[in-house]
Amino acid sequence: MDHPDVRTYWQPPLDLPDAEAVAGLDTVIDRVAAVHAFSWWPGTTRHPLSTRAELWRTVLARLRARRRPLDVLLEFVPENDEKVLAREARTLRSLAAGPGGGPG
């Protein structure tokens, strides 16, 4: 749809290498309203977000370059274990902070 109010969510497609996932993001980045952050690889095997840190650093850098607020949501955590949620949130904040680290 070619309408300025139409937006989409984005998440890395299953089993797609990082470079291809980022290329897909690049095709829709101006329409992205929110991003679902998680670390599945391969298939739906859930890992800590840090396992795919390079993917998320690249994605979050591209989103920062847009200079427009955007929601990045933790969609899943390993084993659906609520005890790791704080760790995963810290990882996401650290990745979102970009170079130099610190709260994001």
Steps between C-alpha positions, in 0.01 A plus 500: 500500500634836409351707781707693759289373791557131425772354725639157573673311776832334420680200638780290356353217291571149626826344381599798287868597530560838664596683179183386324283590800651849509452537123132420552477760775658756269220452246230595754687711757310820420174319577606319818293591805651247742756221511469164675837409651588138573773249429382186323749287313456258339127488456321582822782397734504788748830643621599803705478820296877533531542191280412712196648823633657593166164478322335717764785753506461542125120520513498747788765719334284520188197589710696770691604651167131563425495756784139421573372327816416136454395220733727197526322224689643188660272245343640179646754392759673163525271226630231763567679539833393820672815481717715595198284795394708756692821365344349512152376856558849607612647343187250681277569833673873449462467414130266795445744741662735454208870572502626591844226303678301638785122510544300528181 
